[in-house]
Amino acid sequence: MYVYQATAKSKRGGHKFRLASGPPGMTVSDAGLIHWMVPSDIAEPHIDVILCINDPSGREVFQPLHITLMEPEP
């Protein structure tokens, strides 16, 4: 399981996150908590994700993430 808490700062507050691009099964909450059950047969160790952050005024910012997967420790 991959879990990551994204954060954003805004003077107006009230921003929300959404996943603009990512692997199948990855989700992000409005508060920026990313969850993804990494498939056991995944071949590519590098995953690119794009988060979209919206504020109440309608402004959108895109944040790319580059995830490098590692073998789990025994």
N, C-alpha and C positions, 0 to 999 in steps of 0.2 A: 504494500500500500504506500503510495506517494501522497504526502500531505504537506501543504505549504500555506502559510498565512501571508497573503499579499497585504501591503499597507499603502495608503495614500494620504497626503495632507492637502487640505483645502480650507481656505478662509471661510467659505460658505458652509462646509460640512455637508452631510447628507449624500455623499457620493455612493454609487453602487458599481459593482463589478459584474462583468459578463465575459464569457469565453468567446472570443472572436474566431479563434482557430486553435485546434488542439487534437490530440488523439481520441479515437472512439472511447467512450466511457468516462472521460475526464469531465468533472463538474466544478463549478465555482459558485459559491454562495454570493448573495448581494453584498455581504460583508468582506468578501475576498478570500474565503477559505477554500483552497483547491484540494480536491480528492481525486485519486485515480488508482484503480486496481491495475497494477502493471501486469500485462499478460506474461505468463511464464515462458511463452515461446517467442517473445519479441526478438527480432533480429537486429534492429538498429539501436545502438546504445545512446544516440543523440536524438532528442525530441525537441521540436520547436513549437512554442505556444505563443499566442497573442492574446493578452488580456485587454479588455476595453473598460475604461473607468469613465462613468458619467456623473456629472454633478447636477443639482436641481435646476441650474440655468440652461441645461441642454448641452453644455460643453462636453466633448468627448476627447479622451486621450488614449492612445494605444501604447501598450507596454509589451515589447517582445521578451520572452523568457527562453533560455536555452537550457534544457535539462540534460545532464549526462547521467546515465544509469550505471550503477556499479553492482557487482555481484554481492548478494547479501552475505554477511559473516555467519559462519556456522554456529 
